[in-house]
Structure formats: structure tokens, C-alpha cells
Amino acid sequence: MPLDDVRIRPAQPSDETALAALDRETWSRLHAVAPRPAPDAAFFDERHAPDDFLVAEAAGAIAGYIRLVPPTPLAVNAHVRQIQGLAVAPAARGLGLGRALIRAACARAREQGANRMTLRVLGHNAPARALYEAEGFTVEGVLPGEFLIEGEYVDDVLMGRTLD
């Protein structure tokens, strides 16, 4: 599927079933600290509203998503947005979809008045870290051994960039 055939758009409530399936399909200890989603788990809830997501649609099907939210409800950092989730369907990997979603999220953050973007990524997730670095994010902090995943301590890497 060429990237030209991909449309990135805001999520809609009707996307819930497809997004929940994508979330289950892409779940991995490489990036997840929460347990694997249950087969009947809702994707949207009081903390994860459709307005928080952009979806990538290819050939009429959802092939990826990114979650973009203010990091806190505080007015003092209303100029910041945070990526709190990125997933690309296995069949759509390697086509630049993750990069396109990040760029769309940065554009949306600018439209919302933000001038800074942050995220957190697990230290052992080398593919995600490389993607974020290629998109201008730099490591701004590391919480060593922040998570104990399957008997192994894993760093929580804080990354950020300005939105020019």
C-alpha cells in the first residue's frame, strides 16, 4: 500500500471496534507496560476520547493511530502536547505510516497552539526511539529501571522537541 493511498484523520466513535482490534494486534512488551487488552476491552473511555486520536486509514481500513493529549490539565504547560500511544498494523509497517502519524500529530498540536511535543518510550524499544529521533525528538531524561517487565528492569526514556 503506497503512502499516497493513506488518509490521516481524526478518530470517530465509530472507529472503536477497529481501533480495539488494532490495539490487541499490536500489543507487545516492547512498548506496553499495561497488561494485554482483553478481547472485549473498550478502546475509548473517560481518559481516551476519540478527540485524542488521529487514525491512518488505508484502503478503507484503519492501519494505525496516534494519541495526542495535553500532558497535564495545568495552564502552565498548556503549550505542550504529549504523544501517549502510537500503533501501526503489522501489514502496514515499513511504509512510513508511523512517521506520517507523528508529523500529523505535530501539525495538529501546532493548530491547538502548542509549541512543544513530548513523549515517553521504553528504553529497550530501539525501533520507536530511532523513529522519534528521525522526527527531531531528543532524549531529555531517563528514569533508570522505572519498570519491571517480565523480570527485567527497563528504563523510561523522556523525549521532546520544539514545534517550529
Secondary structure as UniProt FT lines:
FT   HELIX           3..5
FT   STRAND          6..10
FT   HELIX           13..15
FT   HELIX           16..26
FT   TURN            29..31
FT   TURN            39..40
FT   TURN            46..47
FT   HELIX           50..52
FT   STRAND          53..58
FT   TURN            59..60
FT   STRAND          61..69
FT   HELIX           75..77
FT   TURN            78..79
FT   STRAND          80..88
FT   HELIX           90..92
FT   TURN            93..94
FT   HELIX           97..111
FT   TURN            112..113
FT   STRAND          116..122
FT   TURN            123..124
FT   HELIX           126..134
FT   TURN            135..136
FT   STRAND          138..149
FT   TURN            150..151
FT   STRAND          152..162
//
